[in-house]
Amino acid sequence: VSLSGDGGGDEDEFAVVQLAKFVHIPGSAPKMGAELCVFCSRLPSSSSKSNTNTQDDDDDGVAEGEWEVLELSIQHAEEEFFDLKGWSADGAVTFGKSICWFDYHQGGILRYTPPPLAGIIAESSSSISYIRLPVDNRPKTLSRTDQLLE
């Protein structure tokens, strides 16, 4: 989930994004892409909720918006193609307005920033960035318990 907005307006935007699968993009150079399931909507502010009469509203508590499936290219160097072939998400975090998935074993981060809701989600304006992390000096065990990290 990625949230945006300063809390000062009537509504803040949010996005729910699932990294669904990786796809190979055909072409002369090896290129990897990803399929994302994306849902963007707005959270009404508490002041707009308190000013509405819930008996007359058609609001059933379900966020407005639609799920979209996007197939986006991953911005990566040619030699990183094979890193991405074996890549799998160990977790996800938000960073600013971006959603980042990380892989401890392959040593990488995928970063996706949903476009603002004011515009329409367009595959041509969106992309995913790949950031390689070092794996050579990654700890193999937890320091206090000597438990193996998987």
C-alpha positions as CSV (number, residue, x, y, z in Angstrom):
1,V,0.0,0.0,0.0
2,S,1.3,3.5,-0.9
3,L,-0.3,6.6,0.6
4,S,0.1,10.2,-0.7
5,G,-1.3,13.5,0.4
6,D,-0.4,15.9,3.1
7,G,-3.5,15.4,5.2
8,G,-4.5,19.0,4.7
9,G,-6.9,18.4,1.8
10,D,-10.3,16.7,1.7
11,E,-8.9,13.4,0.5
12,D,-5.7,11.5,0.5
13,E,-4.8,9.0,-2.2
14,F,-3.8,5.4,-1.8
15,A,-2.7,2.5,-4.0
16,V,-2.7,-1.2,-3.4
17,V,-0.2,-2.9,-5.7
18,Q,0.5,-6.7,-6.1
19,L,3.6,-7.8,-7.9
20,A,1.9,-10.6,-9.8
21,K,4.6,-12.1,-12.0
22,F,7.7,-11.5,-14.1
23,V,7.5,-11.5,-17.9
24,H,10.3,-11.6,-20.5
25,I,10.0,-8.7,-23.0
26,P,11.1,-9.9,-26.4
27,G,13.7,-7.9,-28.3
28,S,17.3,-7.8,-29.3
29,A,18.6,-7.2,-25.7
30,P,17.3,-9.3,-22.8
31,K,14.7,-7.3,-21.0
32,M,12.5,-8.2,-18.0
33,G,9.1,-6.8,-17.1
34,A,6.6,-7.3,-14.4
35,E,2.8,-7.6,-14.2
36,L,1.2,-5.6,-11.4
37,C,-2.4,-5.6,-10.1
38,V,-3.1,-2.0,-9.1
39,F,-6.0,-0.4,-7.3
40,C,-6.0,3.4,-6.7
41,S,-8.5,5.3,-4.7
42,R,-9.0,8.1,-2.2
43,L,-9.5,8.1,1.6
44,P,-12.1,10.7,2.6
45,S,-11.0,13.0,5.4
46,S,-12.5,12.6,8.8
47,S,-14.2,16.1,8.4
48,S,-15.9,15.0,5.1
49,K,-17.2,11.8,6.8
50,S,-18.7,13.7,9.8
51,N,-20.4,16.2,7.4
52,T,-22.3,13.5,5.5
53,N,-25.6,11.9,6.5
54,T,-24.9,8.2,6.3
55,Q,-28.6,7.3,6.1
56,D,-29.1,9.0,2.7
57,D,-25.7,8.1,1.2
58,D,-25.2,5.2,-1.2
59,D,-21.7,4.8,0.4
60,D,-21.4,1.2,1.5
61,G,-17.9,1.6,3.0
62,V,-16.2,0.1,-0.1
63,A,-13.4,2.2,-1.7
64,E,-14.2,3.6,-5.1
65,G,-11.9,2.6,-8.0
66,E,-11.1,-0.3,-10.2
67,W,-8.4,-2.9,-10.3
68,E,-6.1,-2.7,-13.3
69,V,-3.5,-5.1,-14.6
70,L,-0.3,-3.4,-15.8
71,E,2.5,-5.0,-17.7
72,L,5.5,-2.7,-17.2
73,S,9.1,-2.9,-18.2
74,I,11.8,-3.0,-15.4
75,Q,14.6,-0.5,-15.9
76,H,17.7,-2.6,-15.5
77,A,21.1,-3.1,-17.0
78,E,21.6,-5.9,-19.6
79,E,23.7,-7.9,-17.2
80,E,21.0,-7.7,-14.5
81,F,18.5,-9.7,-16.6
82,F,19.7,-13.0,-15.0
83,D,19.4,-11.5,-11.5
84,L,15.7,-10.9,-12.3
85,K,15.1,-14.3,-13.7
86,G,15.5,-15.9,-10.3
87,W,14.1,-13.0,-8.3
88,S,11.3,-13.4,-5.8
89,A,9.9,-11.0,-3.3
90,D,10.7,-11.6,0.4
91,G,8.8,-8.6,1.5
92,A,7.6,-5.1,0.6
93,V,7.9,-1.6,2.2
94,T,6.7,1.9,1.2
95,F,9.3,4.6,0.6
96,G,7.8,8.0,0.1
97,K,5.1,7.5,-2.6
98,S,6.8,4.4,-3.9
99,I,6.3,0.7,-3.2
100,C,9.5,-1.4,-2.9
101,W,9.7,-5.2,-3.0
102,F,13.0,-6.7,-1.9
103,D,14.8,-10.1,-2.4
104,Y,17.3,-10.9,0.3
105,H,18.8,-13.8,-1.6
106,Q,19.3,-12.2,-5.1
107,G,20.1,-8.9,-3.4
108,G,17.7,-6.5,-5.1
109,I,14.9,-4.0,-4.8
110,L,12.1,-3.3,-7.3
111,R,10.6,0.2,-6.9
112,Y,7.3,1.3,-8.4
113,T,5.7,4.7,-7.9
114,P,2.0,4.9,-8.8
115,P,1.0,7.9,-10.9
116,P,-1.2,10.5,-9.2
117,L,-4.9,9.8,-9.2
118,A,-5.6,13.0,-11.1
119,G,-4.2,11.3,-14.2
120,I,-5.3,7.9,-15.6
121,I,-3.0,5.0,-14.9
122,A,-1.1,4.6,-18.1
123,E,1.5,1.9,-18.8
124,S,3.5,4.2,-21.0
125,S,4.1,6.6,-18.1
126,S,4.9,4.0,-15.4
127,S,7.9,1.8,-14.9
128,I,9.7,-0.2,-12.3
129,S,13.3,0.4,-11.3
130,Y,15.7,-2.4,-10.3
131,I,18.4,-1.6,-7.7
132,R,21.0,-4.3,-7.1
133,L,22.1,-4.8,-3.5
134,P,25.4,-6.4,-2.4
135,V,25.1,-10.0,-1.4
136,D,28.8,-10.9,-0.8
137,N,28.9,-9.5,2.8
138,R,25.2,-10.3,3.7
139,P,25.0,-11.9,7.2
140,K,24.3,-15.6,7.1
141,T,23.1,-15.9,10.8
142,L,21.5,-13.7,13.4
143,S,24.3,-12.4,15.6
144,R,22.6,-13.1,19.0
145,T,21.1,-16.5,18.3
146,D,23.2,-17.9,15.5
147,Q,19.9,-18.7,13.8
148,L,20.4,-19.2,10.0
149,L,18.9,-16.5,7.8
150,E,17.0,-18.0,4.9
